[in-house]
């Protein structure tokens, strides 16, 4: 699993039949300091996440299919949770500082289930 931020909604008028009714998101994987980790990815949403939400992202096909209950469907990535809080362990040495945790910004309006 990865931490990611939802950065957009995707509308696809033509898609695989097993994706009908599923919301498609564009998500940016993050490092613990909040910086971007690689490039954004397309993921199906299983938790009604909205733009700006910090989320849990799986990039394993079986985990993604299982989370969406869409077995035998061509899915590589899925958003499987909305993160409310991240807490890191204290560092072992006094001179070490913990990595900053990404700020959680909640959008006032949740995105609708658009396919």
N, CA, C and O atoms as CSV, one atom per row, in Angstrom:
chain,resi,resn,atom,element,x,y,z
A,1,UNK,N,N,0.840,-1.184,0.000
A,1,UNK,CA,C,0.000,0.000,0.000
A,1,UNK,C,C,0.881,1.241,0.000
A,1,UNK,O,O,2.000,1.239,0.512
A,2,UNK,N,N,0.344,2.287,-0.585
A,2,UNK,CA,C,1.027,3.567,-0.648
A,2,UNK,C,C,0.114,4.659,-0.113
A,2,UNK,O,O,-1.109,4.524,-0.121
A,3,UNK,N,N,0.732,5.751,0.355
A,3,UNK,CA,C,-0.019,6.959,0.675
A,3,UNK,C,C,-0.037,7.788,-0.595
A,3,UNK,O,O,0.981,7.910,-1.277
A,4,UNK,N,N,-1.192,8.360,-0.915
A,4,UNK,CA,C,-1.322,9.174,-2.118
A,4,UNK,C,C,-2.311,10.303,-1.867
A,4,UNK,O,O,-3.064,10.280,-0.893
A,5,UNK,N,N,-2.300,11.278,-2.744
A,5,UNK,CA,C,-3.269,12.367,-2.680
A,5,UNK,C,C,-4.072,12.361,-3.980
A,5,UNK,O,O,-3.511,12.229,-5.068
A,6,UNK,N,N,-5.389,12.507,-3.853
A,6,UNK,CA,C,-6.250,12.576,-5.030
A,6,UNK,C,C,-6.052,13.950,-5.664
A,6,UNK,O,O,-6.245,14.979,-5.017
A,7,UNK,N,N,-5.662,13.951,-6.943
A,7,UNK,CA,C,-5.411,15.223,-7.622
A,7,UNK,C,C,-6.391,15.473,-8.765
A,7,UNK,O,O,-6.351,16.531,-9.392
A,8,UNK,N,N,-7.267,14.512,-9.043
A,8,UNK,CA,C,-8.237,14.742,-10.107
A,8,UNK,C,C,-9.227,13.610,-10.280
A,8,UNK,O,O,-9.014,12.491,-9.812
A,9,UNK,N,N,-10.313,13.928,-10.963
A,9,UNK,CA,C,-11.322,12.949,-11.377
A,9,UNK,C,C,-11.135,12.693,-12.864
A,9,UNK,O,O,-10.721,13.583,-13.607
A,10,UNK,N,N,-11.437,11.491,-13.288
A,10,UNK,CA,C,-11.348,11.157,-14.709
A,10,UNK,C,C,-12.709,10.674,-15.169
A,10,UNK,O,O,-13.347,9.859,-14.502
A,11,UNK,N,N,-13.153,11.181,-16.312
A,11,UNK,CA,C,-14.398,10.722,-16.919
A,11,UNK,C,C,-14.040,9.950,-18.175
A,11,UNK,O,O,-13.313,10.443,-19.038
A,12,UNK,N,N,-14.557,8.735,-18.267
A,12,UNK,CA,C,-14.323,7.902,-19.448
A,12,UNK,C,C,-15.679,7.462,-20.000
A,12,UNK,O,O,-16.407,6.708,-19.354
A,13,UNK,N,N,-16.004,7.933,-21.179
A,13,UNK,CA,C,-17.300,7.569,-21.751
A,13,UNK,C,C,-17.278,6.164,-22.345
A,13,UNK,O,O,-18.317,5.509,-22.430
A,14,UNK,N,N,-16.102,5.701,-22.753
A,14,UNK,CA,C,-15.942,4.343,-23.259
A,14,UNK,C,C,-14.958,3.633,-22.346
A,14,UNK,O,O,-13.825,4.084,-22.183
A,15,UNK,N,N,-15.386,2.520,-21.746
A,15,UNK,CA,C,-14.510,1.772,-20.853
A,15,UNK,C,C,-14.956,0.324,-20.792
A,15,UNK,O,O,-16.032,-0.032,-21.273
A,16,UNK,N,N,-14.121,-0.499,-20.199
A,16,UNK,CA,C,-14.430,-1.922,-20.038
A,16,UNK,C,C,-15.756,-2.060,-19.299
A,16,UNK,O,O,-16.033,-1.297,-18.374
A,17,UNK,N,N,-16.558,-3.008,-19.693
A,17,UNK,CA,C,-17.890,-3.191,-19.098
A,17,UNK,C,C,-17.839,-3.371,-17.580
A,17,UNK,O,O,-18.758,-2.947,-16.879
A,18,UNK,N,N,-16.776,-3.995,-17.066
A,18,UNK,CA,C,-16.688,-4.222,-15.622
A,18,UNK,C,C,-16.423,-2.934,-14.843
A,18,UNK,O,O,-16.510,-2.929,-13.615
A,19,UNK,N,N,-16.103,-1.848,-15.538
A,19,UNK,CA,C,-15.840,-0.571,-14.875
A,19,UNK,C,C,-17.053,0.348,-14.859
A,19,UNK,O,O,-16.982,1.455,-14.327
A,20,UNK,N,N,-18.166,-0.099,-15.437
A,20,UNK,CA,C,-19.380,0.716,-15.452
A,20,UNK,C,C,-19.784,1.071,-14.024
A,20,UNK,O,O,-19.834,0.207,-13.148
A,21,UNK,N,N,-20.070,2.344,-13.803
A,21,UNK,CA,C,-20.507,2.814,-12.488
A,21,UNK,C,C,-19.381,3.082,-11.510
A,21,UNK,O,O,-19.636,3.555,-10.402
A,22,UNK,N,N,-18.149,2.796,-11.884
A,22,UNK,CA,C,-17.009,3.012,-10.987
A,22,UNK,C,C,-16.456,4.418,-11.173
A,22,UNK,O,O,-16.367,4.918,-12.295
A,23,UNK,N,N,-16.084,5.055,-10.058
A,23,UNK,CA,C,-15.456,6.372,-10.126
A,23,UNK,C,C,-13.967,6.179,-10.369
A,23,UNK,O,O,-13.333,5.339,-9.731
A,24,UNK,N,N,-13.408,6.960,-11.295
A,24,UNK,CA,C,-11.998,6.863,-11.647
A,24,UNK,C,C,-11.295,8.121,-11.153
A,24,UNK,O,O,-11.752,9.238,-11.398
A,25,UNK,N,N,-10.171,7.925,-10.449
A,25,UNK,CA,C,-9.428,9.041,-9.871
A,25,UNK,C,C,-8.012,9.095,-10.419
A,25,UNK,O,O,-7.454,8.082,-10.839
A,26,UNK,N,N,-7.440,10.293,-10.410
A,26,UNK,CA,C,-6.026,10.477,-10.681
A,26,UNK,C,C,-5.377,10.761,-9.329
A,26,UNK,O,O,-5.737,11.730,-8.660
A,27,UNK,N,N,-4.427,9.929,-8.925
A,27,UNK,CA,C,-3.806,10.062,-7.605
A,27,UNK,C,C,-2.295,10.178,-7.734
A,27,UNK,O,O,-1.681,9.567,-8.609
A,28,UNK,N,N,-1.706,10.971,-6.846
A,28,UNK,CA,C,-0.262,11.183,-6.811
A,28,UNK,C,C,0.309,10.459,-5.598
A,28,UNK,O,O,0.063,10.886,-4.470
A,29,UNK,N,N,1.069,9.368,-5.792
A,29,UNK,CA,C,1.729,8.715,-4.652
A,29,UNK,C,C,2.674,9.705,-3.958
A,29,UNK,O,O,3.258,10.573,-4.607
A,30,UNK,N,N,2.819,9.566,-2.626
A,30,UNK,CA,C,3.621,10.482,-1.827
A,30,UNK,C,C,4.652,9.745,-0.991
A,30,UNK,O,O,4.448,8.595,-0.602
A,31,UNK,N,N,5.774,10.427,-0.717
A,31,UNK,CA,C,6.714,9.968,0.299
A,31,UNK,C,C,6.218,10.478,1.644
A,31,UNK,O,O,5.288,11.283,1.690
A,32,UNK,N,N,6.825,10.020,2.748
A,32,UNK,CA,C,6.380,10.437,4.076
A,32,UNK,C,C,6.575,11.924,4.340
A,32,UNK,O,O,5.912,12.488,5.210
A,33,UNK,N,N,7.472,12.562,3.602
A,33,UNK,CA,C,7.663,14.001,3.794
A,33,UNK,C,C,6.660,14.819,2.983
A,33,UNK,O,O,6.702,16.049,3.001
A,34,UNK,N,N,5.770,14.151,2.281
A,34,UNK,CA,C,4.743,14.830,1.499
A,34,UNK,C,C,5.145,15.130,0.078
A,34,UNK,O,O,4.334,15.648,-0.690
A,35,UNK,N,N,6.386,14.816,-0.303
A,35,UNK,CA,C,6.827,15.066,-1.674
A,35,UNK,C,C,6.300,13.969,-2.604
A,35,UNK,O,O,6.011,12.850,-2.179
A,36,UNK,N,N,6.187,14.324,-3.875
A,36,UNK,CA,C,5.697,13.373,-4.867
A,36,UNK,C,C,6.635,12.187,-4.988
A,36,UNK,O,O,7.856,12.334,-4.945
A,37,UNK,N,N,6.048,11.015,-5.140
A,37,UNK,CA,C,6.801,9.773,-5.320
A,37,UNK,C,C,6.423,9.214,-6.684
A,37,UNK,O,O,5.403,8.539,-6.827
A,38,UNK,N,N,7.243,9.496,-7.677
A,38,UNK,CA,C,6.938,9.017,-9.022
A,38,UNK,C,C,5.869,9.857,-9.692
A,38,UNK,O,O,5.634,11.010,-9.328
A,39,UNK,N,N,5.231,9.256,-10.674
A,39,UNK,CA,C,4.228,9.966,-11.462
A,39,UNK,C,C,2.817,9.621,-10.978
A,39,UNK,O,O,2.619,8.587,-10.341
A,40,UNK,N,N,1.841,10.474,-11.275
A,40,UNK,CA,C,0.458,10.170,-10.905
A,40,UNK,C,C,-0.026,8.895,-11.588
A,40,UNK,O,O,0.459,8.527,-12.658
A,41,UNK,N,N,-0.983,8.230,-10.958
A,41,UNK,CA,C,-1.557,7.008,-11.516
A,41,UNK,C,C,-3.077,7.106,-11.528
A,41,UNK,O,O,-3.671,7.880,-10.778
A,42,UNK,N,N,-3.683,6.318,-12.381
A,42,UNK,CA,C,-5.131,6.218,-12.473
A,42,UNK,C,C,-5.563,5.060,-11.578
A,42,UNK,O,O,-4.973,3.981,-11.627
A,43,UNK,N,N,-6.597,5.285,-10.759
A,43,UNK,CA,C,-7.072,4.247,-9.847
A,43,UNK,C,C,-8.592,4.292,-9.756
A,43,UNK,O,O,-9.194,5.364,-9.816
A,44,UNK,N,N,-9.202,3.128,-9.612
A,44,UNK,CA,C,-10.634,3.082,-9.343
A,44,UNK,C,C,-10.860,3.327,-7.857
A,44,UNK,O,O,-10.071,2.890,-7.018
A,45,UNK,N,N,-11.931,4.022,-7.542
A,45,UNK,CA,C,-12.228,4.428,-6.172
A,45,UNK,C,C,-13.204,3.461,-5.517
A,45,UNK,O,O,-14.249,3.147,-6.087
A,46,UNK,N,N,-12.865,2.987,-4.317
A,46,UNK,CA,C,-13.781,2.104,-3.579
A,46,UNK,C,C,-14.340,2.769,-2.332
A,46,UNK,O,O,-15.122,2.153,-1.608
A,47,UNK,N,N,-13.949,4.033,-2.061
A,47,UNK,CA,C,-14.341,4.674,-0.794
A,47,UNK,C,C,-14.927,6.075,-0.967
A,47,UNK,O,O,-15.083,6.794,0.019
A,48,UNK,N,N,-15.250,6.474,-2.180
A,48,UNK,CA,C,-15.811,7.797,-2.464
A,48,UNK,C,C,-14.883,8.919,-2.018
A,48,UNK,O,O,-15.328,9.871,-1.377
A,49,UNK,N,N,-13.610,8.817,-2.347
A,49,UNK,CA,C,-12.629,9.855,-2.022
A,49,UNK,C,C,-12.834,11.055,-2.940
A,49,UNK,O,O,-13.372,10.932,-4.040
A,50,UNK,N,N,-12.394,12.217,-2.466
A,50,UNK,CA,C,-12.525,13.432,-3.254
A,50,UNK,C,C,-11.180,14.081,-3.507
A,50,UNK,O,O,-10.174,13.714,-2.899
A,51,UNK,N,N,-11.171,15.037,-4.397
A,51,UNK,CA,C,-9.945,15.752,-4.732
A,51,UNK,C,C,-9.385,16.396,-3.467
A,51,UNK,O,O,-10.109,17.045,-2.713
A,52,UNK,N,N,-8.079,16.203,-3.249
A,52,UNK,CA,C,-7.407,16.737,-2.070
A,52,UNK,C,C,-7.295,15.749,-0.930
A,52,UNK,O,O,-6.488,15.951,-0.023
A,53,UNK,N,N,-8.087,14.678,-0.949
A,53,UNK,CA,C,-8.012,13.681,0.121
A,53,UNK,C,C,-6.689,12.933,0.084
A,53,UNK,O,O,-6.148,12.644,-0.983
A,54,UNK,N,N,-6.183,12.628,1.264
A,54,UNK,CA,C,-5.040,11.745,1.430
A,54,UNK,C,C,-5.624,10.340,1.503
A,54,UNK,O,O,-6.549,10.101,2.280
A,55,UNK,N,N,-5.101,9.401,0.704
A,55,UNK,CA,C,-5.735,8.089,0.581
A,55,UNK,C,C,-4.717,6.952,0.648
A,55,UNK,O,O,-3.511,7.161,0.511
A,56,UNK,N,N,-5.237,5.750,0.861
A,56,UNK,CA,C,-4.455,4.525,0.746
A,56,UNK,C,C,-4.647,3.996,-0.668
A,56,UNK,O,O,-5.771,3.887,-1.158
A,57,UNK,N,N,-3.545,3.673,-1.308
A,57,UNK,CA,C,-3.559,3.219,-2.691
A,57,UNK,C,C,-2.930,1.844,-2.776
A,57,UNK,O,O,-1.839,1.624,-2.249
A,58,UNK,N,N,-3.613,0.911,-3.438
A,58,UNK,CA,C,-2.993,-0.387,-3.741
A,58,UNK,C,C,-2.701,-0.423,-5.235
A,58,UNK,O,O,-3.475,0.080,-6.049
A,59,UNK,N,N,-1.567,-1.027,-5.577
A,59,UNK,CA,C,-1.187,-1.152,-6.974
A,59,UNK,C,C,-0.929,-2.604,-7.349
A,59,UNK,O,O,-0.092,-2.904,-8.200
A,60,UNK,N,N,-1.644,-3.472,-6.715
A,60,UNK,CA,C,-1.604,-4.901,-7.016
A,60,UNK,C,C,-2.962,-5.262,-7.604
A,60,UNK,O,O,-3.994,-4.970,-7.000
A,61,UNK,N,N,-2.972,-5.881,-8.753
A,61,UNK,CA,C,-4.218,-6.196,-9.433
A,61,UNK,C,C,-5.204,-6.981,-8.601
A,61,UNK,O,O,-6.390,-6.652,-8.583
A,62,UNK,N,N,-4.739,-8.027,-7.900
A,62,UNK,CA,C,-5.668,-8.840,-7.115
A,62,UNK,C,C,-6.250,-8.043,-5.956
A,62,UNK,O,O,-7.445,-8.135,-5.677
A,63,UNK,N,N,-5.408,-7.257,-5.274
A,63,UNK,CA,C,-5.902,-6.433,-4.164
A,63,UNK,C,C,-6.904,-5.408,-4.675
A,63,UNK,O,O,-7.928,-5.171,-4.034
A,64,UNK,N,N,-6.623,-4.803,-5.815
A,64,UNK,CA,C,-7.530,-3.801,-6.384
A,64,UNK,C,C,-8.867,-4.428,-6.774
A,64,UNK,O,O,-9.925,-3.878,-6.468
A,65,UNK,N,N,-8.819,-5.570,-7.444
A,65,UNK,CA,C,-10.065,-6.253,-7.831
A,65,UNK,C,C,-10.873,-6.648,-6.604
A,65,UNK,O,O,-12.095,-6.496,-6.587
A,66,UNK,N,N,-10.200,-7.153,-5.581
A,66,UNK,CA,C,-10.881,-7.591,-4.364
A,66,UNK,C,C,-11.536,-6.423,-3.638
A,66,UNK,O,O,-12.671,-6.538,-3.175
A,67,UNK,N,N,-10.831,-5.301,-3.534
A,67,UNK,CA,C,-11.357,-4.128,-2.833
A,67,UNK,C,C,-12.629,-3.605,-3.499
A,67,UNK,O,O,-13.534,-3.106,-2.830
A,68,UNK,N,N,-12.680,-3.725,-4.812
A,68,UNK,CA,C,-13.835,-3.225,-5.564
A,68,UNK,C,C,-14.871,-4.305,-5.837
A,68,UNK,O,O,-15.912,-4.036,-6.436
A,69,UNK,N,N,-14.589,-5.518,-5.399
A,69,UNK,CA,C,-15.464,-6.662,-5.641
A,69,UNK,C,C,-15.774,-6.802,-7.139
A,69,UNK,O,O,-16.916,-7.024,-7.542
A,70,UNK,N,N,-14.735,-6.666,-7.932
A,70,UNK,CA,C,-14.856,-6.779,-9.386
A,70,UNK,C,C,-13.826,-7.799,-9.878
A,70,UNK,O,O,-12.889,-7.461,-10.600
A,71,UNK,N,N,-14.020,-9.033,-9.475
A,71,UNK,CA,C,-13.067,-10.083,-9.824
A,71,UNK,C,C,-13.035,-10.288,-11.338
A,71,UNK,O,O,-14.039,-10.092,-12.024
A,72,UNK,N,N,-11.892,-10.678,-11.837
A,72,UNK,CA,C,-11.640,-10.883,-13.266
A,72,UNK,C,C,-11.802,-9.596,-14.068
A,72,UNK,O,O,-12.089,-9.632,-15.264
A,73,UNK,N,N,-11.614,-8.452,-13.393
A,73,UNK,CA,C,-11.707,-7.164,-14.058
A,73,UNK,C,C,-10.302,-6.599,-14.260
A,73,UNK,O,O,-9.453,-6.779,-13.386
A,74,UNK,N,N,-10.027,-5.932,-15.364
A,74,UNK,CA,C,-8.689,-5.388,-15.609
A,74,UNK,C,C,-8.433,-4.118,-14.790
A,74,UNK,O,O,-8.612,-3.002,-15.276
A,75,UNK,N,N,-8.008,-4.316,-13.537
A,75,UNK,CA,C,-7.739,-3.201,-12.630
A,75,UNK,C,C,-6.326,-3.367,-12.085
A,75,UNK,O,O,-5.967,-4.442,-11.604
A,76,UNK,N,N,-5.529,-2.314,-12.157
A,76,UNK,CA,C,-4.176,-2.328,-11.609
A,76,UNK,C,C,-4.084,-1.595,-10.278
A,76,UNK,O,O,-3.301,-1.984,-9.412
A,77,UNK,N,N,-4.881,-0.529,-10.103
A,77,UNK,CA,C,-4.770,0.311,-8.910
A,77,UNK,C,C,-6.144,0.661,-8.380
A,77,UNK,O,O,-7.094,0.839,-9.142
A,78,UNK,N,N,-6.240,0.758,-7.046
A,78,UNK,CA,C,-7.500,1.144,-6.421
A,78,UNK,C,C,-7.228,1.967,-5.171
A,78,UNK,O,O,-6.261,1.729,-4.448
A,79,UNK,N,N,-8.096,2.935,-4.933
A,79,UNK,CA,C,-8.084,3.692,-3.688
A,79,UNK,C,C,-8.951,2.902,-2.721
A,79,UNK,O,O,-10.129,2.661,-2.986
A,80,UNK,N,N,-8.354,2.494,-1.583
A,80,UNK,CA,C,-9.068,1.613,-0.661
A,80,UNK,C,C,-9.317,2.234,0.712
A,80,UNK,O,O,-9.881,1.578,1.587
A,81,UNK,N,N,-8.909,3.479,0.914
A,81,UNK,CA,C,-9.160,4.126,2.198
A,81,UNK,C,C,-8.845,5.602,2.133
A,81,UNK,O,O,-8.011,6.043,1.342
A,82,UNK,N,N,-9.536,6.373,2.990
A,82,UNK,CA,C,-9.242,7.796,3.161
A,82,UNK,C,C,-8.496,7.928,4.480
A,82,UNK,O,O,-8.975,7.460,5.512
A,83,UNK,N,N,-7.328,8.562,4.456
A,83,UNK,CA,C,-6.484,8.691,5.648
A,83,UNK,C,C,-6.916,9.915,6.440
A,83,UNK,O,O,-6.996,11.019,5.901
A,84,UNK,N,N,-7.195,9.713,7.723
A,84,UNK,CA,C,-7.575,10.812,8.604
A,84,UNK,C,C,-6.379,11.377,9.354
A,84,UNK,O,O,-6.315,12.579,9.615
A,85,UNK,N,N,-5.429,10.511,9.702
A,85,UNK,CA,C,-4.314,10.945,10.540
A,85,UNK,C,C,-3.122,10.027,10.309
A,85,UNK,O,O,-3.278,8.815,10.160
A,86,UNK,N,N,-1.933,10.613,10.281
A,86,UNK,CA,C,-0.699,9.837,10.183
A,86,UNK,C,C,0.166,10.215,11.368
A,86,UNK,O,O,0.397,11.398,11.619
A,87,UNK,N,N,0.644,9.226,12.097
A,87,UNK,CA,C,1.538,9.473,13.229
A,87,UNK,C,C,2.769,8.604,13.053
A,87,UNK,O,O,2.660,7.397,12.842
A,88,UNK,N,N,3.955,9.226,13.141
A,88,UNK,CA,C,5.207,8.502,12.989
A,88,UNK,C,C,5.837,8.268,14.349
A,88,UNK,O,O,5.658,9.069,15.267
A,89,UNK,N,N,6.576,7.171,14.484
A,89,UNK,CA,C,7.313,6.859,15.701
A,89,UNK,C,C,8.351,7.934,15.988
A,89,UNK,O,O,8.826,8.611,15.076
A,90,UNK,N,N,8.697,8.086,17.257
A,90,UNK,CA,C,9.764,9.021,17.622
A,90,UNK,C,C,11.085,8.479,17.094
A,90,UNK,O,O,11.273,7.264,17.025
A,91,UNK,N,N,12.014,9.381,16.714
A,91,UNK,CA,C,13.310,8.912,16.219
A,91,UNK,C,C,14.121,8.264,17.337
A,91,UNK,O,O,13.936,8.570,18.515
A,92,UNK,N,N,15.024,7.363,16.945
A,92,UNK,CA,C,15.851,6.649,17.926
A,92,UNK,C,C,16.864,7.577,18.585
A,92,UNK,O,O,17.069,7.504,19.797
A,93,UNK,N,N,17.498,8.444,17.808
A,93,UNK,CA,C,18.511,9.346,18.355
A,93,UNK,C,C,17.908,10.732,18.565
A,93,UNK,O,O,17.012,11.148,17.830
A,94,UNK,N,N,18.417,11.451,19.592
A,94,UNK,CA,C,17.869,12.760,19.933
A,94,UNK,C,C,18.086,13.780,18.823
A,94,UNK,O,O,17.293,14.710,18.682
A,95,UNK,N,N,19.153,13.623,18.029
A,95,UNK,CA,C,19.441,14.606,16.992
A,95,UNK,C,C,18.677,14.355,15.692
A,95,UNK,O,O,18.702,15.191,14.788
A,96,UNK,N,N,18.000,13.213,15.593
A,96,UNK,CA,C,17.208,12.913,14.399
A,96,UNK,C,C,15.828,13.537,14.529
A,96,UNK,O,O,15.236,13.546,15.608
A,97,UNK,N,N,15.334,14.049,13.436
A,97,UNK,CA,C,14.001,14.624,13.407
A,97,UNK,C,C,13.103,13.730,12.557
A,97,UNK,O,O,13.537,13.226,11.521
A,98,UNK,N,N,11.851,13.526,12.986
A,98,UNK,CA,C,10.945,12.717,12.158
A,98,UNK,C,C,10.612,13.446,10.869
A,98,UNK,O,O,10.624,14.675,10.807
A,99,UNK,N,N,10.320,12.675,9.859
A,99,UNK,CA,C,9.934,13.266,8.576
A,99,UNK,C,C,8.611,13.989,8.737
A,99,UNK,O,O,7.732,13.511,9.454
A,100,UNK,N,N,8.453,15.130,8.084
A,100,UNK,CA,C,7.171,15.832,8.156
A,100,UNK,C,C,6.068,14.967,7.558
A,100,UNK,O,O,6.293,14.240,6.591
A,101,UNK,N,N,4.899,15.051,8.130
A,101,UNK,CA,C,3.748,14.290,7.650
A,101,UNK,C,C,2.942,15.196,6.735
A,101,UNK,O,O,2.731,16.366,7.054
A,102,UNK,N,N,2.490,14.672,5.603
A,102,UNK,CA,C,1.713,15.510,4.691
A,102,UNK,C,C,0.489,16.082,5.388
A,102,UNK,O,O,-0.201,15.381,6.128
A,103,UNK,N,N,0.228,17.351,5.148
A,103,UNK,CA,C,-0.962,17.984,5.719
A,103,UNK,C,C,-2.194,17.366,5.074
A,103,UNK,O,O,-2.218,17.122,3.868
A,104,UNK,N,N,-3.200,17.119,5.872
A,104,UNK,CA,C,-4.437,16.556,5.360
A,104,UNK,C,C,-5.394,17.710,5.109
A,104,UNK,O,O,-5.792,18.422,6.031
A,105,UNK,N,N,-5.750,17.877,3.861
A,105,UNK,CA,C,-6.712,18.903,3.499
A,105,UNK,C,C,-7.971,18.209,3.046
A,105,UNK,O,O,-7.943,17.414,2.107
A,106,UNK,N,N,-9.047,18.494,3.687
A,106,UNK,CA,C,-10.320,17.884,3.313
A,106,UNK,C,C,-11.091,18.842,2.424
A,106,UNK,O,O,-11.252,20.020,2.742
A,107,UNK,N,N,-11.556,18.325,1.326
A,107,UNK,CA,C,-12.378,19.162,0.468
A,107,UNK,C,C,-13.753,19.284,1.105
A,107,UNK,O,O,-14.247,18.333,1.712
A,108,UNK,N,N,-14.361,20.428,0.971
A,108,UNK,CA,C,-15.669,20.641,1.572
A,108,UNK,C,C,-16.749,19.839,0.857
A,108,UNK,O,O,-17.740,19.430,1.463
A,109,UNK,N,N,-16.549,19.623,-0.422
A,109,UNK,CA,C,-17.541,18.904,-1.208
A,109,UNK,C,C,-16.928,17.606,-1.703
A,109,UNK,O,O,-15.887,17.625,-2.360
A,110,UNK,N,N,-17.545,16.504,-1.403
A,110,UNK,CA,C,-17.073,15.217,-1.901
A,110,UNK,C,C,-17.467,15.060,-3.348
A,110,UNK,O,O,-18.543,15.491,-3.764
A,111,UNK,N,N,-16.605,14.451,-4.100
A,111,UNK,CA,C,-16.865,14.241,-5.516
A,111,UNK,C,C,-18.016,13.259,-5.685
A,111,UNK,O,O,-18.196,12.362,-4.862
A,112,UNK,N,N,-18.777,13.424,-6.726
A,112,UNK,CA,C,-19.890,12.517,-6.988
A,112,UNK,C,C,-19.380,11.263,-7.661
A,112,UNK,O,O,-18.270,11.241,-8.191
A,113,UNK,N,N,-20.186,10.228,-7.640
A,113,UNK,CA,C,-19.831,8.981,-8.318
A,113,UNK,C,C,-20.065,9.138,-9.807
A,113,UNK,O,O,-21.144,8.837,-10.317
A,114,UNK,N,N,-19.041,9.613,-10.495
A,114,UNK,CA,C,-19.162,9.723,-11.950
A,114,UNK,C,C,-18.341,8.632,-12.591
A,114,UNK,O,O,-17.287,8.270,-12.067
A,115,UNK,N,N,-18.776,8.116,-13.672
A,115,UNK,CA,C,-18.108,7.004,-14.304
A,115,UNK,C,C,-17.356,7.446,-15.443
A,115,UNK,O,O,-16.715,6.636,-16.113
